[in-house]
Amino acid sequence: ECWDAHQKLKKSRSHSSFTLKEARNISQDTIIKMLPSSSSFLSCTCQYHNNQKLDLYCQQCTIPVCVDCSGVYHKDHPVHHVSEQIIQSKEEIQQKLIDFQLAQQNLKDI
């Protein structure tokens, strides 16, 4: 069901899919390379303000926003450039992958 829905949406047609079993055999480097780059996010535009790029990230709502939205709907929220958030998120994912691999190894040792 999820895969069919992804294929219907223009923005997610290029996404890849794999089973949990397959995911266990994917290297950490490969997973990191699969994450979106800041340039792919910077090419997205706001659904409310046509042609406005989503180049800011609202930390409170955890979504990318355009400059206009940041001043209206997110004016009291902490925001920073989306590329900073992408770097931070990638670092968090890398750490979670390391933690997961350590936990997985500890389970194998039991």
N, CA, C and O of each residue as an XYZ file, in Angstrom:
440
protein
N       0.810     -1.189      0.000
C       0.000      0.000      0.000
C       0.859      1.260      0.000
O       0.633      2.169     -0.799
N       1.834      1.315      0.887
C       2.684      2.507      0.988
C       3.444      2.734     -0.312
O       3.530      3.858     -0.806
N       3.992      1.655     -0.858
C       4.779      1.787     -2.085
C       3.910      2.313     -3.225
O       4.360      3.158     -3.999
N       2.687      1.832     -3.337
C       1.782      2.310     -4.383
C       1.506      3.807     -4.218
O       1.473      4.549     -5.200
N       1.312      4.235     -2.990
C       1.064      5.658     -2.729
C       2.281      6.496     -3.114
O       2.139      7.569     -3.699
N       3.464      6.009     -2.790
C       4.697      6.728     -3.157
C       4.831      6.862     -4.671
O       5.287      7.891     -5.170
N       4.441      5.845     -5.383
C       4.576      5.874     -6.836
C       3.579      6.826     -7.503
O       3.808      7.280     -8.623
N       2.490      7.122     -6.826
C       1.488      8.022     -7.385
C       1.884      9.494     -7.240
O       1.452     10.338     -8.025
N       2.695      9.790     -6.249
C       3.095     11.175     -6.006
C       4.338     11.519     -6.808
O       5.317     10.773     -6.797
N       4.298     12.635     -7.495
C       5.403     13.066     -8.347
C       6.709     13.199     -7.561
O       7.764     12.781     -8.038
N       6.641     13.779     -6.358
C       7.850     14.027     -5.577
C       8.475     12.770     -4.996
O       9.645     12.789     -4.613
N       7.727     11.683     -4.920
C       8.286     10.475     -4.305
C       8.445      9.308     -5.277
O       8.798      8.206     -4.858
N       8.195      9.527     -6.542
C       8.350      8.453     -7.528
C       9.771      7.933     -7.611
O       9.994      6.759     -7.905
N      10.724      8.799     -7.354
C      12.129      8.389     -7.466
C      12.651      7.720     -6.192
O      13.799      7.277     -6.157
N      11.833      7.643     -5.157
C      12.263      7.014     -3.908
C      12.489      5.515     -4.115
O      11.862      4.891     -4.971
N      13.382      4.961     -3.329
C      13.606      3.523     -3.407
C      12.978      2.852     -2.191
O      12.704      3.495     -1.177
N      12.759      1.569     -2.314
C      12.124      0.820     -1.248
C      12.859     -0.495     -1.054
O      13.376     -1.080     -2.007
N      12.900     -0.953      0.194
C      13.513     -2.241      0.490
C      12.914     -2.787      1.770
O      12.398     -2.037      2.599
N      12.987     -4.079      1.921
C      12.443     -4.724      3.114
C      13.385     -4.513      4.290
O      14.539     -4.121      4.112
N      12.892     -4.771      5.475
C      13.728     -4.659      6.664
C      14.896     -5.635      6.575
O      16.016     -5.311      6.970
N      14.633     -6.819      6.060
C      15.701     -7.810      5.895
C      16.786     -7.282      4.957
O      17.976     -7.434      5.232
N      16.376     -6.664      3.852
C      17.343     -6.076      2.920
C      18.088     -4.905      3.568
O      19.284     -4.717      3.343
N      17.371     -4.128      4.367
C      17.977     -2.963      5.015
C      19.105     -3.365      5.959
O      20.077     -2.627      6.120
N      18.979     -4.514      6.573
C      20.021     -4.978      7.493
C      21.352     -5.218      6.786
O      22.411     -5.184      7.413
N      21.291     -5.457      5.487
C      22.510     -5.729      4.722
C      23.058     -4.503      4.000
O      24.064     -4.596      3.297
N      22.407     -3.362      4.166
C      22.876     -2.134      3.523
C      23.898     -1.471      4.434
O      23.672     -1.339      5.637
N      25.011     -1.058      3.867
C      26.060     -0.435      4.668
C      25.633      0.956      5.131
O      24.762      1.589      4.534
N      26.260      1.407      6.194
C      25.971      2.726      6.746
C      26.261      3.808      5.700
O      25.485      4.752      5.559
N      27.357      3.680      4.976
C      27.701      4.667      3.942
C      26.629      4.748      2.869
O      26.297      5.838      2.402
N      26.084      3.597      2.473
C      25.043      3.573      1.451
C      23.784      4.270      1.948
O      23.144      5.010      1.200
N      23.430      4.039      3.194
C      22.242      4.688      3.764
C      22.433      6.197      3.798
O      21.518      6.943      3.449
N      23.604      6.652      4.211
C      23.879      8.086      4.267
C      23.793      8.691      2.870
O      23.275      9.796      2.708
N      24.288      7.989      1.870
C      24.227      8.501      0.494
C      22.791      8.577     -0.023
O      22.501      9.352     -0.934
N      21.903      7.787      0.546
C      20.504      7.783      0.126
C      19.736      8.982      0.670
O      18.660      9.307      0.167
N      20.276      9.641      1.689
C      19.586     10.786      2.282
C      19.602     11.957      1.305
O      20.547     12.108      0.530
N      18.565     12.780      1.337
C      18.513     13.899      0.394
C      19.609     14.917      0.672
O      20.021     15.112      1.815
N      20.067     15.551     -0.378
C      21.063     16.610     -0.244
C      20.352     17.929     -0.020
O      19.150     18.047     -0.256
N      21.103     18.922      0.438
C      20.490     20.230      0.647
C      20.015     20.827     -0.664
O      19.047     21.587     -0.675
N      20.671     20.503     -1.771
C      20.239     21.063     -3.054
C      18.869     20.539     -3.459
O      18.104     21.265     -4.093
N      18.537     19.290     -3.109
C      17.211     18.774     -3.462
C      16.124     19.456     -2.643
O      15.020     19.667     -3.146
N      16.413     19.806     -1.391
C      15.438     20.525     -0.591
C      15.317     21.969     -1.051
O      14.224     22.536     -1.045
N      16.431     22.562     -1.447
C      16.400     23.955     -1.848
C      15.654     24.170     -3.157
O      15.315     25.303     -3.500
N      15.399     23.098     -3.883
C      14.648     23.240     -5.129
C      13.141     23.116     -4.901
O      12.367     23.311     -5.838
N      12.714     22.799     -3.693
C      11.291     22.688     -3.382
C      10.703     24.078     -3.162
O      11.379     24.987     -2.678
N       9.433     24.223     -3.526
C       8.777     25.518     -3.352
C       7.591     25.398     -2.403
O       7.036     24.317     -2.201
N       7.224     26.518     -1.836
C       6.151     26.602     -0.844
C       4.790     26.359     -1.487
O       4.523     26.844     -2.587
N       3.934     25.612     -0.804
C       2.590     25.352     -1.320
C       1.671     26.559     -1.131
O       0.618     26.635     -1.765
N       2.050     27.497     -0.276
C       1.235     28.683     -0.020
C       1.721     29.914     -0.770
O       0.922     30.772     -1.144
N       3.022     30.005     -0.989
C       3.627     31.155     -1.654
C       4.373     30.666     -2.891
O       5.546     30.300     -2.812
N       3.696     30.663     -4.023
C       4.263     30.142     -5.275
C       5.635     30.733     -5.573
O       5.880     31.929     -5.417
N       6.507     29.848     -6.005
C       7.878     30.194     -6.388
C       8.782     30.601     -5.232
O       9.933     30.972     -5.462
N       8.293     30.541     -3.998
C       9.159     30.804     -2.846
C       9.856     29.508     -2.474
O       9.200     28.492     -2.241
N      11.166     29.536     -2.418
C      11.909     28.331     -2.056
C      11.804     28.051     -0.565
O      11.727     28.964      0.257
N      11.804     26.749     -0.236
C      11.786     26.327      1.167
C      13.229     26.279      1.655
O      13.823     25.208      1.779
N      13.776     27.452      1.927
C      15.183     27.484      2.298
C      15.425     27.735      3.785
O      16.565     27.924      4.208
N      14.354     27.737      4.572
C      14.472     27.835      6.030
C      13.835     26.600      6.659
O      13.036     25.907      6.030
N      14.203     26.341      7.907
C      13.660     25.183      8.618
C      13.139     25.648      9.971
O      13.882     26.230     10.760
N      11.863     25.392     10.237
C      11.260     25.734     11.529
C      11.559     24.592     12.497
O      11.093     23.468     12.311
N      12.338     24.894     13.527
C      12.706     23.861     14.496
C      11.524     23.437     15.355
O      11.450     22.279     15.768
N      10.611     24.339     15.627
C       9.458     24.008     16.466
C       8.479     23.090     15.735
O       7.980     22.127     16.318
N       8.201     23.382     14.465
C       7.251     22.581     13.691
C       7.936     21.445     12.939
O       7.264     20.571     12.393
N       9.247     21.451     12.907
C      10.090     20.463     12.221
C       9.719     20.294     10.749
O       9.536     19.181     10.255
N       9.613     21.445     10.060
C       9.320     21.433      8.627
C      10.117     22.534      7.930
O      10.442     23.554      8.538
N      10.431     22.319      6.640
C      11.043     23.409      5.875
C       9.973     24.456      5.548
O       8.820     24.113      5.287
N      10.363     25.722      5.564
C       9.434     26.820      5.297
C      10.096     27.861      4.395
O      11.322     27.921      4.294
N       9.277     28.670      3.748
C       9.808     29.768      2.942
C       9.956     31.006      3.835
O       9.498     31.015      4.978
N      10.591     32.032      3.307
C      10.806     33.267      4.067
C       9.473     33.890      4.465
O       9.311     34.342      5.598
N       8.520     33.914      3.536
C       7.208     34.506      3.851
C       6.516     33.764      4.987
O       5.990     34.390      5.907
N       6.511     32.430      4.930
C       5.877     31.637      5.998
C       6.591     31.842      7.329
O       5.948     31.884      8.378
N       7.914     31.968      7.292
C       8.663     32.137      8.543
C       8.262     33.427      9.247
O       8.280     33.495     10.476
N       7.899     34.453      8.475
C       7.501     35.724      9.070
C       6.039     35.796      9.463
O       5.640     36.678     10.224
N       5.235     34.874      8.949
C       3.795     34.905      9.229
C       3.393     33.769     10.168
O       2.967     34.015     11.296
N       3.526     32.547      9.710
C       3.048     31.383     10.465
C       4.044     30.877     11.504
O       3.667     30.154     12.426
N       5.301     31.251     11.361
C       6.356     30.732     12.245
C       7.158     31.874     12.866
O       8.327     31.693     13.206
N       6.541     33.052     13.019
C       7.292     34.249     13.418
C       7.915     34.157     14.806
O       8.943     34.789     15.050
N       7.344     33.415     15.697
C       7.914     33.276     17.046
C       8.635     31.948     17.234
O       8.997     31.587     18.354
N       8.845     31.218     16.139
C       9.504     29.920     16.199
C      10.985     30.061     15.844
O      11.353     30.917     15.040
N      11.832     29.223     16.443
C      13.249     29.253     16.029
C      13.392     28.641     14.637
O      12.926     27.528     14.392
N      14.035     29.368     13.732
C      14.278     28.882     12.372
C      15.753     29.050     12.030
O      16.428     29.936     12.554
N      16.242     28.188     11.146
C      17.579     28.346     10.588
C      17.565     27.834      9.153
O      16.569     27.282      8.685
N      18.677     28.025      8.472
C      18.736     27.634      7.066
C      18.569     26.121      6.941
O      19.104     25.366      7.752
N      17.835     25.685      5.937
C      17.527     24.264      5.761
C      18.804     23.436      5.594
O      18.846     22.286      6.028
N      19.834     23.994      4.980
C      21.075     23.224      4.801
C      21.720     22.893      6.143
O      22.331     21.834      6.285
N      21.596     23.782      7.132
C      22.102     23.499      8.476
C      21.338     22.332      9.095
O      21.929     21.473      9.748
N      20.029     22.305      8.886
C      19.209     21.224      9.435
C      19.545     19.898      8.780
O      19.562     18.862      9.444
N      19.811     19.921      7.490
C      20.152     18.691      6.780
C      21.442     18.114      7.335
O      21.539     16.908      7.565
N      22.428     18.964      7.550
C      23.701     18.500      8.130
C      23.460     17.913      9.514
O      23.960     16.834      9.832
N      22.694     18.623     10.334
C      22.393     18.152     11.690
C      21.642     16.831     11.660
O      21.961     15.920     12.424
N      20.650     16.716     10.790
C      19.864     15.482     10.710
C      20.712     14.310     10.242
O      20.574     13.199     10.754
N      21.585     14.549      9.275
C      22.470     13.478      8.806
C      23.378     12.999      9.930
O      23.604     11.799     10.081
N      23.899     13.937     10.722
C      24.752     13.556     11.854
C      23.971     12.726     12.862
O      24.484     11.737     13.385
N      22.724     13.127     13.136
C      21.892     12.373     14.071
C      21.609     10.967     13.538
O      21.635      9.998     14.296
N      21.345     10.858     12.256
C      21.077      9.547     11.651
C      22.319      8.677     11.704
O      22.238      7.487     12.006
N      23.475      9.273     11.410
C      24.725      8.507     11.477
C      24.942      7.962     12.878
O      25.331      6.805     13.040
N      24.692      8.791     13.905
C      24.873      8.342     15.281
C      23.870      7.248     15.630
O      24.222      6.287     16.315
N      22.645      7.377     15.176
C      21.631      6.346     15.449
C      21.986      5.033     14.763
O      21.738      3.955     15.304
N      22.570      5.131     13.564
C      23.012      3.916     12.879
C      24.125      3.230     13.660
O      24.128      2.006     13.798
N      25.058      4.007     14.164
C      26.147      3.446     14.970
C      25.574      2.790     16.222
O      25.937      1.663     16.558
N      24.678      3.496     16.910
C      24.050      2.943     18.119
C      23.296      1.650     17.807
O      23.365      0.685     18.567
N      22.575      1.640     16.683
C      21.828      0.456     16.279
C      22.771     -0.711     16.007
O      22.520     -1.835     16.442
N      23.853     -0.440     15.287
C      24.807     -1.500     14.964
C      25.465     -2.062     16.224
O      25.707     -3.266     16.313
N      25.754     -1.199     17.194
C      26.310     -1.671     18.468
C      25.300     -2.527     19.224
O      25.649     -3.576     19.766
N      24.058     -2.080     19.257
C      23.015     -2.862     19.936
C      22.799     -4.195     19.236
O      22.606     -5.223     19.886
N      22.831     -4.172     17.925
C      22.677     -5.405     17.144
C      23.809     -6.372     17.459
O      23.574     -7.569     17.622
N      25.028     -5.865     17.546
C      26.186     -6.710     17.848
C      26.084     -7.271     19.273
O      26.412     -8.432     19.515
N      25.631     -6.446     20.198
C      25.461     -6.898     21.586
C      24.430     -8.021     21.666
O      24.600     -8.956     22.450
N      23.368     -7.944     20.873
C      22.360     -9.006     20.860
C      22.936    -10.303     20.279
O      22.614    -11.400     20.736
N      23.782    -10.157     19.277
C      24.403    -11.348     18.684
C      25.354    -12.042     19.672
O      25.531    -13.260     19.635
N      25.959    -11.234     20.557
C      26.905    -11.767     21.527
C      26.206    -12.505     22.681
O      26.845    -13.254     23.420
N      24.921    -12.292     22.824
C      24.185    -12.923     23.940
C      23.929    -14.379     23.643
O      23.325    -15.078     24.456
